[in-house]
Amino acid sequence: MQKKNKKPLREGKAKILYPGPKRGTIIQYFKDDLTAFNNQKREQLLGKGALNNRISACLFEYLHEIGIRTHFLKCLNMREQLIREVEIIPIEVLVRNIAAGTLAKKLGLKRGMPLPRAIVEYCLKNDELGDPIISAEHIFAFSWATPDELDEIAETALRINDFLSGLFTGLGLRLVDLKLEFGHCEEEDGSVSLLLADEISPDTCRLWDRETGEARDKDRFRQEMGEVKAGYEDVARRLGVLNETSISQNF
């Protein structure tokens, strides 16, 4: 796609959305921007967008195979995906398996402590407010989702977490936590479906090497660990969507 000939529908921290070729479709372009702390920290990382495009596409394809409905249709090129148009529900759904990040800080938990069970949290998707944690009562009171929708969201989020935890375990990685987003999609018959949207990548989940405990995700940028791109490349390589030749030729 020649982006210069397309007017963006909207631009976020990590992606730009353009009109798709057909009604109800969108072209999702992955940027090289690295952001943290609600966009307070920001840098460019050459090739990050292409890595996240490949990683997210691979994981969404796996989820399709187990019956999870998503907005993903196909990859168009190194940086773009064709997706279904959805109206994003303004809720970030966090599934946590191991204490890390804000959970460890707020509850005084030791980083790396396994949780008794997977914990689902909800945050309002609003950078200006710092994505505050919200309860189901907030969600229902402000009509962000119905009780039935929230039940479906929680059930789907836990199912995704279970599947990806097993997938990453087989790749020598530990899924510490992940952030998911969902949206409403209008079907051809006029009905409305609930779909998984956004992306799943080292930008949106914490992944630790099972042997060393080293982060292979955006924490390398947040905490200034260095070798950020190497962490993303390692995840892509383990998933089989990147090899040394493609790295040298495309990045």
C-alpha positions, 0 to 999 in steps of 0.5 A: 500500500502506498501510504502517501496516497491514503489518509489515516483513519486514526493513529495510535502509539504503535499502529496506524489504521487506514481504509481497507479495500472493502467495506468493513475492513481496515489496513493496520500498519505497525510503526517502529515507535517504542513507548512506555509509561503512557507515552511519557517515554518514546523512541524509535526502534528500526524493524520493531513494527515488522517484528510485531506484525509477524509475531502478532499474525502468527499468534492470531492464526494459532488462536483462529485454529482453536476457535477464537474469533479475532479481527485478523484476516491476513498479512499484506506485507512486512508491516501491514495486516488486513483486519476487520473493522471493529469498534474497540471497547474502551477496556484493557483486559489484563491477565496475570500469571506471575507478579510483575509490573504494577501488580507487584508494586501496588500489592508489595509482591515479590517480582517473579512470584507465581500467582495462585491462579490467573488473575483478570484485571480491567483498566480504562483505556485512557492514556491521559488518566494513566489507564486506571484499574476499574471494576465490573461495576464501573463497566456496567454503570458506564455501559462500556460492556454488558454483563454477558459481554464481560463474562464472554471477555473474561472467559475468552481472555482466560482461554487465550492465556491458557493456550498461549502459556502452553505455546510459549512454554514449549518455546522455552518462554514463560508468559508472565502477563498479557494485555488484550483488547476486544471490539464489536464487529457488525456482521453481514446479517446486521448482528454484532459480534465480539472479536479479539482485536489489537495485537499480541506481541512483546509490546503487549505481554511479558515473556521471560526466558524459562532458564535465565528469567531474562525479559524478551519484551518491552520491559527491556525498553521500560527498564533500560535493560538494553538489547530491546530489538534482540529480545523481540527477534528472539521471540519471533525466531522461536515462533519460526517467523524470523530467520537470520536471512530475513533479519539482514535483508529487511532490517 
